[in-house]
Amino acid sequence: MRRLPVTLWAGSVLIAMVVLLALWSWLIGAPYDPVAADASARLQGSSPEHLMGTDRFGRDVFSIILGGAQVALSVGVVAALIALLVGTPLGMWAAIRRGWVQGAVTRSSDVIQAFPSLLLAIVFSAVFGASPMVAAVAIGIGAIPGFVRMVRAVTARILREEYITAARSAGRNWFSIAWRHVLPNLAGLLLVEIAVTFSIAILAESALSYLGLGTPAPEPSWGRMLYEHQVFIEVAPMTLVWPGLAIAISVLGLNLFSEGLRDALHSRRS
């Protein structure tokens, strides 16, 4: 039995840490209200009352990190679901129908792919207003071509297998073949794409919030916290370290997970 790659385990641990932070915020609640300011407690260091100190408004940094984890995961989930639920059937349809359908789907994907996800998110935020869900939708749309390209290539390869020909000869329709034979072979690769999309979504939401186009104030956001406290880097550097560390752990965990899972799938096929 082959051992799973270390990167897969390491990524899973880091992802679990971020998920636990978000679940803490959802189910238990933060120790303090992350949007409640307290002028008498501005820029305090770590203490039993405030584990990560306070920010320039006197808000508890740990509570903001918890709230930011909730926002980051929400954006990642929505973006990944949009890309998965749109890109997967389009890719399979293109591989099954071929001809003009494949051409239309491929060219449409190329058009979307010409615009970086962050640029799409900036345009969407300018048109529809700044919010995490607007950013998530834009990032999800930007990730669709990656799903389409991967699903189309794998589906086309699977459809050339002899057991697919036998299934068609037995009278199975394309929906049944896709459900029984194609999707199970796609599951692992789809999980890799989901992890990559999640990583891009967290980075993009943080960048948008840093630019003032993501999560609106005073809602907690890792990216906006970096923007608000960059001028305090000398007097209160930890107000930058904590949100930066949260972003780094999230993105690193997802990238390690996707890389490890890709290696595991490749090892299983070889």
N, C-alpha and C positions, 0 to 999 in steps of 0.2 A: 504494500500500500504506500503510495507516494505521500510525502509530507507536504503540507500546504506551505507556500512561500512565506518567509518571515514578514515581507512587506504587507501581505494580506492580514496577518495577525496584528501587526503594528497599526495599520490603518483602521482595523476594526476597533482596537482599543481607543484610539484617538476619537473616532466617530462616536463611540459609546459615551465618552466623556462629554461631548457637546450635546448629545441627545439627552443625557441625564440632566444637564443644566437647563435645557428647554423644558423637560418634564417637571423639574423642580419648580420652574416659573409657572407652568400651567396648573399643576396639581396641588402644590403646597403653597406657592406664592413666595415672592421675594421678601427678605427680612424688612425692607423699607419700601415705601412707594418710590419707584424709580423716577417719577416726574415731580416729586415734592421737594422744593428747594428749602434750604435752611442756611440763611446768611451767616449765622453764628458758627457754622461748622465747615466753612469753606477750606478746601485744599488740605485737609487733615491727612496724616499718614495712617498706616495700618494700626488698628487697635482692636480690643475685644468687641467693641461696639460696631466698628466698621472694618471688616477683615481686609479689604482692599483700599481703605481710605475713602475720602470724599472728593468730589470734583469741584469745579469753580463755583457751582451753585449750591454747594453743601449737600448734594445728593449722594447717596451711598453707591459707590462704584460697583460693588458686588451685585447689587440689585439691578444696576444698569446692564451689567454683563449678562445676567440671567434673562432680562427682558430682550436684550439684543440677540441672544441665542434663539429665543422664541421667534423673533422676526426673521432671522437668518434661515431657520429650518422651514418656516412657512413659505418664504420666497423660493427656497430650493424645491420643496415638495410640489408647489404649483407649477413652477417652470418645468420640472422633470415630467410631471403628469401630462402637461400640454404637449411636450415633445414626444413622449411615449405614445400617447393616445392618437396623435395625428400622424407622426412619422412612421410608426410601425405598420398600420394598415396601408398607408400610401406606398411604402417600400414593397410590401408583399403584393399589392395590386399591380405595381409597375412590373415586378418580376413575373407575375402570372400572365398578365395580359400582353405584355411586351408591345411592340409596334408603336403606334402614336401615343398610347397611354404612357408607356415608359418614357418616351421622348418628352411629353408634356410635364410629367412629374419631375424628371431629371432637370429640365430647364427651369422650372419653377423653383426647385431647390437651389439651383445655381444662382438665381436672382436673389433669393433670401440670403444665401451664403456670402454674397458680395458685400453685405452690410454686417459689420461686426456687431455682436450682441449688445455691447455697451453703447454703440451708436444708436441702435434701434431703441434701447431703453431711454436714452437721452431724448430722442425724438418723441417717443410715446409720453414721456413725462412732461415735455413741453406742450403737447397737444391735449392730453387728458388730465394733467395735474400730477404732482409728485405724490406717490404713495407706494408702499411695498408691493401691492398687488399689480399695479400698473407695470412696475419694474419686472415682476415675475412673469407676466404675460409676454412682455417684449423679449425677455431672455428665453422663455419657452419657445416662442416663434423662431428666434434665432438659432435654437438648437435642433429644430426639426430636420434640416438637411443632413446632419450627422446621422440621425436615426434612419432616414430614408436611404442614404447611401449604404450603410451597413446592412440593413434589413434586405434591401434589394439584392445585394451581392450574395449574401448567405442563402437567401431564398432561391435565387437562380441556381446556385450550386446544388441545393437539396433537390430541386425539381428534376435534376438530371439523373438522380439515383434510380436504380431499377425498381425499388419497392414503391416509388411514386408512380412509375409507369404501370405497375401491377395494380395499384389502388385505383388508378384511372380506368384501367381495363375492367375492374370489378364494379364500376359504376359509381365510385365515390365522387361527390362534387368537390369543387375547389375549396369551399368553405370547410368541409370536413377534413380535407387533406391539410389545409393550413392549420386547423385547430389541433389535429392529432399528430401531425408529423413535423410541421415547420416551426410552430411556436415552441415546442419543447427543446428544439435544437437552438433556438434563438435566446432562450431564457438567460443564460450566463452572459452572453454578449450584450443583451439589453441592460443587464445590471451594471455592466462596465460603463455603458453610455449614460445611464442614470447617474452614476457616481461622478462622471466627468461634468455632466450638466449641473449637478448639485454644486460642484466646486466653482464652476463659472458663475452660477447664480449668486453664491455668497460673495465672491469677489466683486461682481458687478453691483450688487446692492450696496456693499460697503463703499465702493467708488462713487456711486450715485449719491449716497448720503453725505459723503465727504464734500461733494460738489453742491449739496443742497437740493438735489433732484430726487432723492430717495425717500426714506422715512421722514415725515415732517416732524419738526420740533413740537412739543417736548418729548415725543415718544422715544424710547430707548433704541439706540442704533450704534453698533460698533464703529461704523464709518464716520458718522457725524460726531461721535465722541472724539475721534482722532482730530477732526477739523477744529472742534471747539477748544481743544486743549493743546494744540501745537505751540501756542505762544507761551505755555507754561512748562516747556520741556526742561528748563533749567531749575525751576523752583518746585515743580511737582511732576517729575518724569514718569512716575508710575501711572498717572492718569492717561498716558499714551501707551505704556508698556502693556497694561492689562487688555485693552481692546485689540491692540496689535497682536498680542499673543493669542487671543481668542480667534481672530481671523486666520492666523498662521496655523494653529492647531487644526482648525476645521478644514482648511484647504489641503494641508499636508496629509491629514488623515484620509480624506477622500481620494487624493491622488495616489497615495500608497495602496489604498484598498483597490482602486481600479487597476493599478499596475500589477498588484499581486494576483487579483482575480484573472486578469488577462494571461499572466504567466501560468496560472494553474490550469486554465482552459487549454492553453497551447500544449502543456505537458500531458494533459489527459488525451489529447488528440494524437500526439506523437507516439 
